[in-house]
Amino acid sequence: MISMLAAVLVLAALVFGFAWLMLWVERLFGADKLHSATATVTLINSINNLLPQTQCGQCGFPGCRPYAEAISRGENINRCPPGGAHTIKRIAALLDLPVVPLDTSHGWHLPKRIASIREHECIGCTKCIQACPVDAVVGAPKRMHTVIVADCTGCDLCVDPCPVDCIDMLPLPIMSAHASVTVVVQK
């Protein structure tokens, strides 16, 4: 009987101690800081959802998420060439900022494009695979490579590393949601 009473007292002491610890943490860090952190993450996610997700790095950041984080801290909203004026307008509306023109020092807005590898010229060096931020290029060393059209963001990062210049950036064809596309390039 005494051991059961002792167990109940220990359990009550643990509950009381945990409640006191939670109050202390809330006062130390403040509930407003926790809510502020949640609001910041929500804002970053909202900005990130407006970016084109090309992960090209043209903005000077290693991808769309880091650029969204920078925008949430006050970075210019006009550094995304793939998103162009449309993305700038949407971010400006979200943040209640004036619309500004694209900063062309980071590149020019171009229509959506996809990479196409002239497979008969490919030497299988894998440099394009290593450069692709979204794993849209597939192949094996010393074997032909190809682009998964549905995954290609048109970032252009695979073109420069290619030692035999067998990658072309082609305009994305307009297609229905159920259509597939085969890109054939004759040179």
N, C-alpha and C positions, 0 to 999 in steps of 0.2 A: 504494500500500500504506500509506503514511504517512497519507494522508487518511482511509482507512478506519479506521485505528487511532485517529486523532484524533476521528473521528465516534463511535466506540464509547466513548472516554473522556468525551466531552462528554455522551453519553446516560447513562452511568453516573453522572456528576456531577449531572445533572438529577434522576435517580431518587433518589440519595442526598439531594440538597437538598430534594426534595419530601417524602421520608420524615421528614427532620429538621423541616421546617415543620409537618407533621401532628402530630408529637410535641409540638412547642412549643405549638401551638394547643390540643391536648388538655390539656396541663398548665396553660395560661393560663385556659382556660374550664372545664376539668374535665369529665370524662365524666359525672359525677353531675348536673351542671347540664343537660347535654343530655338525659339520661334524665328529669330532673325536668320539663323543658319539654315533652317528649313525653307524659308522664303528665298534665300540666295540660291539654294539648290534647285528650287522650282523655277526661278528666273533663268538659271543656266540651262536647264532642260528645255524651257520654252524657246530660248534663243537657239540652242543646238538643233531643235526640231525645225527651225526656219532655214537653217543653213543647208546647202545642197548635198552634204555628206560625200564629197568627192575625195576628202582626205589628201588633197593635193599639196598643201603647204604653201600655196602662192601668197597667202595672207601673212606669212612670216611665222606661223605657228605650225606645230607638227600635225595638226588635224583640225577637224571642225569643233570637237569638244573643247580643246585648249583655247581656240579662238573665241568660243562662246563664253568661256570662263573669263577671258580677258575683256570681252565686251561688257560683261557684268561688272567689271571693276573700272570701266570707263574708257576702254580702248575704242578707237574709231570704228564705226559700223560699216565703213565703205572699203574694206580691204579684201573682199571676196570676189575675184573675177568670175568664177563659175556661176555664182549666184546672181551677179549683175544688179541692175537697178531694181528688179522685182524683189530680190532678197533685201536690199537696202531699205526699200519702202516698207516691207513687212516688219523688219526689226525696228525701224524708226517708229512705226505705229505702236508696236509693243512697248517700247521704252518711252514713248511720248517725246521723241526727239525730232528735229527737223530732218527732212530728206536731203542728203548730200550726194553729189555725183561720185561715181566709182573712182577710187584712187588708182589711176592707171600705172603707177609705179610698181604695182603688184601684178600687172597683166591686164589684158583686155577681155571683155566678156565675149565669148564665142558661142554659137549654137551648140547644143549637146552633141558630143561626138563619142565614138567608141574606137578602141584600138583594134587593128586588124593586122595579123602577122602573115606575111607572105611566106607560107610554110615551106615552099620549095627552096627558099633562100636561107631559112633558119639553120644555124649551125648548132643549136642546142647549148648555148653558153650559160644559160639560166640567169643572165643579168637582168632580164626583164622580169623574171619571176621574183627576184630579190627586191626589185624596185617597186613592184605593185603593192600599194598599201591595203588593198582589199582582196588579195589572192584571186584575181580574175584571170591571171595567166597560169596555165597549167602545162606541164611537160616534164621531161626528165633530162639530166645531163647528157649531152651529145645526141639528143633526140629532138624531134620536131616539137615546137610549142604551139599553143593555140590560146585564144582568148574566149572566156566564157562571157558571151555578150550580155547576158542578164545581170552579171556581177560587175561589169566594167563601168566605172564612174566617169571615164573620159578625162582623167586627171593629167594625162600626158607624161607621167613620170617614167613610163617604160621605154619611151622613144629614145632619149639621149643615151642611156647606157648600152643600147644595142650596137655592137661593133660592126655589123654588116648592114645596118640601116634597112632592116626588113620589116619595120613596123610603120604602118600608116594610121593616121587619125582620120576617121571617116565620119561624115554626118550621120547621126542616128536616124534611121528610117522611121517614118511614122507607121505604127502598126497597131493592130487591135490587141486587146489584153490576151487573146487566145492564139495569136499568131506567133510564129517563130521566125527568126531571121537568119539567113545565111549570107555572109559577106564574101564576095568573090572579087578579087582585085587582079586585073591583068596588067602586067607591065612588061 
